[in-house]
Amino acid sequence: AQSVTQPDIHITVSEGASLELRCNYSYGATPYLFWYVQSPGQGLQLLLKYFSGDTLVQGIKGFEAEFKRSQSSFNLRKPSVHWSDAAEYFCAVVSPNDYKLSFGAGTTVTVRA
Amino acid sequence: DTGVSQNPRHKITKRGQNVTFRCDPISEHNRLYWYRQTLGQGPEFLTYFQNEAQLEKSRLLSDRFSAERPKGSFSTLEIQRTEQGDSAMYLCASSSDLSREQYFGPGTRLTVT
């Protein structure tokens, strides 16, 4: 069965520290991969995407993600977290022959001063 | 580019009433998607349109739910005889045929009392 797993429900990080959010997927073929961020009461904003090519992709707000085919993972990273990065982060995938997104359950990030 | 808009942003209704939500996609996008998000979960796909054609419906979309996109522009999602379990955030997204990137609106939060 196809699935997207975000193993960490909640992560707390100090302002200025690095952040890594994990995402694993189980799909028949390598899907297209996305990370979205959702602030409280808001819709989802696209941070970055991976379709093919270079496995390290850069996104907005200083985020990057690395696709690792051997581990079926697409982890999101940020070298130095700002208080405004406190939000919920969702990994999403779509099969190459489909259009509907499948989302993980999300990781809530809390930033402490 | 004004982004995806949704109205209303919040709706409180009594059980058994009908509700209708509207989504206006990004103007040049011909694909439009509806998702539902409950507290602590990632969005779940409901249905999507290519122009005015409804191409796929999730089994989550019971016969009380109907979606339309009559002229291939805005879309409406109607829920008849609402139940408390329908309480959720309803998200709309749009994309172009050339890209799998979906851009989300702010959502409509439905509370059924």
Interface residues (C-beta under 8 A of the other chain):
Chain A: V4 Y32 F34 Y36 G41 Q42 G43 L44 Q45 L46 K49 F51 F90 A92 V94 Y99 K100 L101 S102 F103 G104 A105 G106
Chain B: V4 Q6 R31 Y33 Y35 G40 Q41 G42 P43 E44 F45 Y48 L55 E56 L91 A93 S95 R100 E101 Q102 Y103 F104 G105 P106 G107 R109
